Amino acid sequence: MTVIPPAPDILSPVFAADPYPAYRVLREHYPVLHHRGTDSYLLSRYEDVARAFRDPVFSTDNYAWQIEPAHGGRTLPQMSGHEHAVRRALVAPAFRGRELREVFLPVIERNAGELIDAFRDAGETDLVARFATRLPINVIVDMLGLDRNDHDRFHGWYVAVVAFLANLAQDPAVAEAGRRAGRELAAYLRPVLRQRRAEPGGDLLSRLCTAEIDGVRMNDQDITAFVSLLLAAGGETTDKAIALLFRHLLAHPDQLAAVRADRSLVPVALAETLRCTPPIQMIMRQAGADVVLSGGTVPAGATVTCLIGAANRDPGRYARPDTFDIFRTDLNPAGAFTAAANHLAFGLGRHFCVGALLAKAEVEIGVNQLLDAFPTMDFADGRPPADAGTFTRGPRQLRVRLGHGEGTRPATDSTGATGGAGATGAAGATTVRAAGSDGTD
């Protein structure tokens, strides 16, 4: 007699400790499940989550209450049709192709090098606190052309906004902190935007102020909401992807050795990290009509919670889905950072993450510089740390022992960008190729 296990609760401490057994139960027995705690339908199978991302019957109307209060206005993921196409066309060029290569790669290289310099001679460090959580926010601040002395302030806003978005239990203190961060960011940007409109420069904020398509320009609220979204989505994905990638590689020394020997495997390792342990575990959509899926029916008007972490480990889509394997043949690393991706960490369809190639460049450059700086690296206490989080997930700490070889420190050119075999030889070359791979150069 087959015993069906009870339906998991995604707000329970057991789920927070390790969601993957619960994902398995959901996929096999409750593929479309109404969850009372979030008043949403949980989708856990790959084909159902992929459809929710691609099919226009599923909208982002729920974002009006889910994310807009923290961002201070409507954001790109909330838009559709012509409005979405125009707004995306206004911001997308900065995150791909020639502009990403020539303008922003040096910013990423400089910031990665500066962060590593702070612990380059240490015997041990926490890669999360000292590197992963800092790199994407520092890069965003510098890309926007803002005061580098404000890196810490932006990091605080980033933490508060991400906590707001991950607040599935609706803690009022967390919600208010997120709204306050949005108000403070808007107040900070207001005079800066006035100055950039009057005297634009070559930074991203100036480009956002002056870009125009079909007579449409972004107003102050549009730009502020986009910057807030960039901090939250861009920061959290890159932050956790770096930590998770190193956690996986250090736990699989043979794969780490392969990546050290062949740096073209860095983006492959990132793609497998995003599949196996996506930093953003769930994304919500809203059904515009009754929708029949493989595991049941979602009624019109209902919110669906797309469980990316479950879908990316669906055995109907991937062989040995719970195994981290950079050499697997059922993942397409070449298209993993474009709309052709077959993992779901960046979404799919019209709302595929506009900053996917930027995230790839940040992770790839950061990983290569860390591998260059430290010829050996292992877990400080001999075992991998546990992940934490429900909406987003990754290690809170990643303490590592750092080995120092006889190699030379990467040189610094006149722009402050670091060189060396990893930064410009491995990372630079592979990032440049990938940045133009969507044909939008």
N, C-alpha and C positions, 0 to 999 in steps of 0.2 A: 504494500500500500504506500503510495507516494504522499508524503507530508509536505504541504506547501508552507514555507516559512511566512511569518507575519510581514506585512508591508513595513519597510524601514521608514524612519522619521528623519528627514534631512536636517532637522534642527536639534537632534539629540546629541549628547556628548559622545555616544558610541560612533555615530556617523562622523563627527568632527575629528575623532581620533584616527579613523581610517575609513574613508567612504567607499573604497573599492569593493569590499564584500557586499555592501548594500547595493552598489550599482549592479552587481551581478544578479542579485535577487530581483531588482527592479526590471532589468532587461528580460529575465527568464519568466517572471510571474506577474509583474505589474507594469508592463511597458508604457501604458497610459494610465496614470494614477492621479486622482484628485487628492492633493495634500492640503489638509485643513489649515495647518500652521501658516502657510503662505497663500492660501486660497488660490492655488494654481494647479495646473495639470502637469505632472512630471513626465517628460519624454526622455527615454534612456537608450533607445536603439538608434544606431547610426542612421538608417534610412529615414527615420521619423525626424530626428534633429536636423539632418541635412535638408529635408523638405521644409521644415519650419524656417530655415534660413533663406531658402531659395524661392519658395512659393509666395507670390504677392498677397495671398489670402491671409498670411501672417504679417502683421504690421508691427511697428514700434510705438504705437499709440500709448502703450503703458509707460513709456519713458517720461511722459508728462509728470507723473507722480514719482517714478522710480529714480530718475537722475536729474531732472531739470532743476529742482530746488537747490541742489548743491552747485550746479554750474551757472546759475543766475540767468538762464535763458534757454531757448531751444537750441539743441545741438544737431550736428550733422546726422547722427543715426536716427533722429526723430523725423527727418524730412523724407519726402518721397517725390516721385515724378520729376517735373522740370525744376522745382525748387532744389531738390536734392542734387540733380545733375549739375546745376549751375554752381551751387555752393561747393560741391566736391571738386569741380573744375577750378575753382578759385584757390583751393588749398593744396590740391594734390601735387602740383609740379614741384613743390619744395621737398617732397618725400620720395622722389624717384629720379632716375636718370642722371643727366648731367649736373643739375643743381645739387642733388645729394652728393655726388662724387666730388665736385669741385669746391662747393661752399661748405658743406657740413661734415664731410669725412675728417678734415683737419681738426674741427672742433671736437669730434668724438675722440680722435687720437690724442689730442692735447689733454683732455679731461681724464681719460683713462690713465695716461702716463703720470699726471699729477697725483691722482689717487694712489696709484701703486708706489710712487715715490715716498708717500707717508709711512709705508710699512715695508719698503724694499729691503731694509736691513734687519727686519724682525725675524725671530725664529718661529713665531706663531701669530695668527691673526684671525679675526672673524670676517670672512669674505662677505657676509651679508651687510653688517654694520659699516665696514670700512670701504666697501667697493660696490657691491651689487645694488644696494638701495640708493646709493649716492650718484652713480654714473648717469642714469637716464635723466634725473632731475637737473643735475649740473649742466648736462648737454642741452636740455630744453631751454634753461635760463640763458645760456650763451647763444643758442640759435636765435632766440628772440631779441638778442642785443640788449639784455637787461644787466643791471649791476651785479657783478660776480660776488660782491659782498653779501648779496641776498640769497645765496644758495641755501643757507639754513632756513631762512624764512619760507622759501618755496617748498622745501622739504616738509616743513610743518604743515603747510596747506595741503600738500599731496597726501600726507598721512590722514588728515582729517576728511578729505573728500573721498578717498578710497574706503575709509571706515563707514562713511555715510552710505556708499553704494553697496557695501557688504552687510549692511545692517538688516539682515533678514528677520531678526527678532524684534525690530522696531524699538530699540532702546532710545528713549527721548533725548538723553544726554548726548549720545552719539549723533543723533539726527541734528540737534541744534549746533553741535561743533562743526558739522559739515556745512550747514547753512551759513554759519559765521565765517568759515574759511572762504566760502564763495563771495560773501560781502566784502571781506578784507581784500581779496584778490582784485575784485572790481574797483575798489577805491584806489588800490595801488596802481592799477593800469590806466585809470582815467586820465591823469595828467600826461602820462607817457604817450598815450594814443594821440592826444592833442599835439604833442611835440612831433611825433612821427608823421602825422598828416601834414604838418607845416614844413618839416625838414626831413623827408624820408632818406633812409640810408640803405645799406645792402643787407640788413638783417631781416629775419623772418617776419617780425612784427611790422616793419615798414612795408614789406611785400603784401601782407594781409591788409594793411591800410589802403594801399594804392591799387591792388588788383581789381580788374573790372572785366566782366564777361556779359555780353548782351545788355549792357547798360546797368548791370547790377554790381554794387559794391557792398562789402561787409560793413555794417555799422558797429558802434562800440560794443553793443551787447552781443552781436554775432561773434566778434573777435574775442571778447572776454570769455564767453561760453566755450569757444573752441580751445582757447589756452587752457581752461580748466579741464576740458576733456582730454587734451593732450597730456597734461600732467597725470591725470588719473589712469587713463587707458595705456598711454605710452610708458609711463613710469612703472606701473604695476606689472605689465607683461615682461618688460625687459629686466626689471629688478629680480623677479622670481625665476625667470628663464635662466639667467646667469647662475644663480644659486643652485637651481635644480640640475642644470647641465653638469656642473662640477660635482654635485652630490652623486649623480649617476656615474660619471666617469671614474671618480675615486672609488666607488663601490665595484667597478669593473676594470681592474688594472690593465687587463689585456686590451680593452677598448681605448683606455686612456693612452696606452703606449702606441696604439695605431694612430690616434689623433696627433700625438706629439710627432710621430714620424712623417705623417702626411697631413699637412694643415688644410688641404682641400676637404678633409673630413669634418672640419669644425661646423660648417653649415648643415652637414648631414646629421651630426650629433645634436645640433639644435633642433632640427626637424623631428627627430625621434624623441627628444625631450618634450617638445610641444605635443606630440601624439600621446606619449606614455603618461605624462604628468602635466597637462595644460595648466598654466598659471591661473587663468580665469576658468573656473570649473562650471559655471552656469550663466546663461544669458536668457532673459525673458522676452517673449513676444506675445502678441494678442491676436486671437483668431477673429477674422472678420465675418466668418460664416461657419456653419457646422463642417468639420473636417474629419473624414474617415482616414485613420492612419493604420499602420500594420498591427498595432496593439489595441485599438479602440477608437472611439470618437471623441473629439474635442468640441464642445458646444460653442456656438457663435458668442463672441464677446468675452470669452474666457481668456485668462492669462495662462500661458504655457511657460514652464521653466525647462529650458533646453539643457540637459545635463551633458555638457561637453566631455567631462571626465568619464562618463559612462559610455558615451558614443564612441569615443576614441579607443576604447578597449572592447569593442563589440567583436566577438569571435566570428560573427558573420561577415566582418569586413577585414579583419587582420588575423593572421596566424600568430599563435602564442602571444595574444594581446597584452598579457600582464608582464611580459619579458621586455626589458630594455635591450635593444639590439640595433646598433647603428648599421649593421650589415643586412638588415631585413630587406626583402625584395618587393614587399607589398606597400611601400611608402615611396612617394615620388619626391625626393629632396630637391630636384631641379625646379619644380613648380610649387614648392612648399610655402613660398612667400609671395605668391601671386594668387589671383582668383582661380587658378587651376589646382590649388591645393586639394589634397584628398584627406588631410586631417582637418579638424574643425576648430582648432584653437584660435584662428583669426576670423571665424565665421565663414560664410559663403555668400555668393550672389552680390546684389547691389550694395550691401552693407559690409562687404569684405573690408577688413581693417585697412584704412588709408595709410597708416603708418607702419605696415608690415615690413617694408624694406628698410625703413629707418631702424626698427627694432633689430632686424637681422644684422645691419651694419654695426650697431652698438654692441650686440652680443659677440659678433665675430671679432671685432677689433679688441674688445675687452678680454675675451678668452685668449686670443693670440698673444696679447701683451703680458698677460699673467703667465702663460706657458713659457714665454721668452724669459721673463724675470726670475722664474723659479723652476729650475730643472727637475726638482722633485717636489711632490706635494702629497700629503696624506691626511686622514682624519686625525685631529689632535688627540682624541680619546680612543682611537682605534675602531670606531664604528660610525656609520652614517647617522645624522640626526633625523628625528621624526619631522614630518611636515605638519603644518598647522593651518587652520582656516577652512571655511566652508564655501563661500562665494568665490574667493581667491585662495590659493593654497601654495605653500612652499615652506622651506625651513626658516624659522625665525632667527636661527644662528647657524653658521657653518664654520666652526673653528677648525683651522687646518695648521699643520706643521709645514714650514716652508724650508726647502732645501736650496742652498746657494752654490751654484757651480762656478766654473772658472771662466764662463763666457763673459763677454763685454756687455756693458749696459747699452741699450739702444741709444743711438745718437739723436740729438735734437736739432732740427733745422731752424732757419731764421724765422719761420712762422710759429715755432713752438710745437709743431707736430712731431711725434716720435717716429723714428724709423725702426730698423732692425728687421730680421728675417720674418718675424710674425706680423708686425704692424704693417709694413709696406710690401713685403714679399708675399706672405700668405694671405693676410687679411685684406690688404689693399686690392690685390689682384682678383680674389674671388668675390669681394664685395662689388667691385666695379662691374664685373660680368653680370652678377645677379641684379644689380640696380637697373640695368637696361634690359633685363630679360622679359619684361612685359611689353616691349615694343613701344614704349611711350617716350623715348628719348627726344 
